[in-house]
Amino acid sequence: MEIKNGLKTEQLSVGYEKKVLLSGVELEVRGGSVLTLIGPNGSGKSTILKTLTRQLESLGGRILFLEKDGSAQTDAGKETWRSMEEMTGAEIAKKLAMVMTQRPAAELMTCREMVATGRYPYVGMLGILGKEDWQKVDEAMHIMNAEEVADQSFYAISDGQRQRVMLARALCQEPKVLVLDEPTSYLDLRHKLDILESIRRLAKEKGIAVITSLHELDLAMKVSDWIACVDGDRVARQGTPEEIFSGDYVQKLYGVDPECFNPMTGALYLKAGKAQPKIFVIGGGGVGIPTYYKLLREGIPFAAGILFENDLEMDAARACASQVVSAEAFTPIDAKALERARKLIDECETVICPLKTFGPLNEANKALKEYAKNCGKLENVVE
Amino acid sequence: MRRIIFFVAAAVALAVLILWNMWSGSHSMTGREIWQVLTGQVTEGAGYQILWNVRLPRICAAFFLGGALAVSGFLLQTFFGNPIAGPYVLGISSGAKLVVALTMIFFLGKGIHLKSYGLMAAAFVGSLMAMGFVLLVSLRVQKASLLIVCGIMIGYVCSAVTDLLVTFADDSNIVNLHNWSMGSFSGMQWANVGFMAWMVILTCVITFLLSKPMGAYQLGEAYARNVGVNVKALRIAMILLSSLLSACVTAFAGPISFVGIAVPHLVKLCTKTAKPLILIPGCFLGGAVVTLFCDGIARCAFAPTEVSISSVTAVFLAPVVIVMMLRKKEAKS
């Protein structure tokens, strides 16, 4: 697919009422790919998007649209960009469409009529749609799977359907660049997936350059080609999802404890205080997680072990338990770890063992269970 | 289909009301008499005088000014995105009244009796001043509901100052002001009608030509700007047009309540749409019908005594506004 669309910013300053919030914003997105802004609440994601869509005045710098990507023979590999300032409102309307979090007012409007408002830049003086325009409206609704609500009132449909209608509206504006502010907010699981899948499809099939902002980091990682982290006064870091989500950068961006979020799985954990453990949990492979959460909720400090470093429940244990006894993965548990675990059991009042079976690499945990039983500390798990 | 029925029904109602207004009154006329006057076969006599110089100009005024009121109300409701906006609500009528009172007292003090044109000019200036003030506030306050509250407050302040002036003005001629401030279509002359017709037609045509950007504006400012509407220019145009229309009405007929608020709602209910392309002509027609109806009642209900038009519009249209609001709330929840 030929990529002719694109948008970039050069040293853009954005903010409210002449007060600069973020400066030096340098973003670029090409047709067919998705750029996602992430960052905590109030960090300026929406401010950037509102400046791109001209709801806020740019406070410096430039916003540019790609005119020629240099692939044609005559261009000799040179790209041409055109500044938004030089373009009229009508020209920009044919290049950039948007779906914002703020819902449009739609008194007495059906969904089809709402989608039709996207044809505004293309219709005549009185705004009457021609046959071709209506075809494009229906096509957009078809692509977004919004046909079944076509004749329903825009106010009467669910948030998920409304988002689909709004995307169809943006689509029939035939944009080169699509700006979406938190498109998955308020949506349930199914509609989140549905909308994100549609966004990727629009980017790939229609060659649209998509700029969006997301709060769901796990989804951002999956849907984005490029991620920009906004931290309140600048775009602090940009890169591919692989780059951004390695290490504990994202946790720092949001100001949370590194143990509370796993950037690879996107899982969130509540963190417990690290008091002297009262209970020892012998877990592994995920069976211990419900016990961890239960103890966390009840506010009982506990220790967990012996877990292999790559265990599924390692993250949960690290966040919830006061102490974790770990062992190297894929190797039999060494004596030192076993010794440490025994010591902890000595200090604890009870031992819980949700683990049912013990493999050959896991003999140590079996021994641990026996040890606890002999101490009279093993709590019977109701079968 | 629904919309065609509405327009046909409105046109029929309009024709019937015009006939009724020509026929009824303290001097009843036969159909033949009316026909002869209209076709120019009779050009003198009491019947001619009453129909040609009293009733017809009044009918024309009610037609144009009623339409203007409703279109002005629609413009204001669209501008503020608020269903209770209207020229009366936003203090425009009260502003006009204040300036009329001021000019009257000023000139009476100098021993000059103002002609009707003077009153009209004063009302015009007053409407534009009140509107200008509301606009000024709207630049600072973005929230529409606050703006409405401001408008209502401006209205109260203007009324209070007017009352104060009237209380301390000693001339009994101030009774003129009272008559004017009740709102009435009586005493219309062809010269006035010609002026207002041009004014209203021109303003309404320009409004109609703005229906495309207004439709986008209804979705909200952000979406309007995104599809290429020059929002600033549109807002100025809308406020100017609605001021011109309501100033025109206030200047010629005094403050008339409720037509501006209620008619757009009624038309929306009948046509099941809020599209400016349909609503602007719809409101004009609807406003004309409602105003002709109310003026007819004002004239005939207690003939030969005339009631003020605002009393009639309030009785018929205030319940409409209340019912609309309740229905709307139900539909949303």
Chai-1 contact restraints between the chains, C-beta under 6 A:
chainA,res_idxA,chainB,res_idxB,connection_type,confidence,min_distance_angstrom,max_distance_angstrom,comment,restraint_id
A,T53,B,N226,contact,1.0,0.0,6.0,A-B,restraint_1
A,R54,B,R225,contact,1.0,0.0,6.0,A-B,restraint_2
A,Q55,B,A222,contact,1.0,0.0,6.0,A-B,restraint_3
A,G89,B,G228,contact,1.0,0.0,6.0,A-B,restraint_4
A,G89,B,N230,contact,1.0,0.0,6.0,A-B,restraint_5
A,A90,B,G228,contact,1.0,0.0,6.0,A-B,restraint_6
A,A93,B,V227,contact,1.0,0.0,6.0,A-B,restraint_7
A,A93,B,G228,contact,1.0,0.0,6.0,A-B,restraint_8
A,M98,B,N226,contact,1.0,0.0,6.0,A-B,restraint_9
A,M100,B,A222,contact,1.0,0.0,6.0,A-B,restraint_10
A,P104,B,L219,contact,1.0,0.0,6.0,A-B,restraint_11
A,P104,B,G220,contact,1.0,0.0,6.0,A-B,restraint_12
A,P104,B,Y223,contact,1.0,0.0,6.0,A-B,restraint_13
A,A105,B,G220,contact,1.0,0.0,6.0,A-B,restraint_14
A,E107,B,A274,contact,1.0,0.0,6.0,A-B,restraint_15
A,L108,B,K272,contact,1.0,0.0,6.0,A-B,restraint_16
A,L108,B,T273,contact,1.0,0.0,6.0,A-B,restraint_17
A,L108,B,A274,contact,1.0,0.0,6.0,A-B,restraint_18
A,Y120,B,A216,contact,1.0,0.0,6.0,A-B,restraint_19
A,Y120,B,V227,contact,1.0,0.0,6.0,A-B,restraint_20
A,P121,B,V227,contact,1.0,0.0,6.0,A-B,restraint_21
A,P121,B,G228,contact,1.0,0.0,6.0,A-B,restraint_22
A,L126,B,K212,contact,1.0,0.0,6.0,A-B,restraint_23
A,G127,B,K212,contact,1.0,0.0,6.0,A-B,restraint_24
A,G127,B,G215,contact,1.0,0.0,6.0,A-B,restraint_25
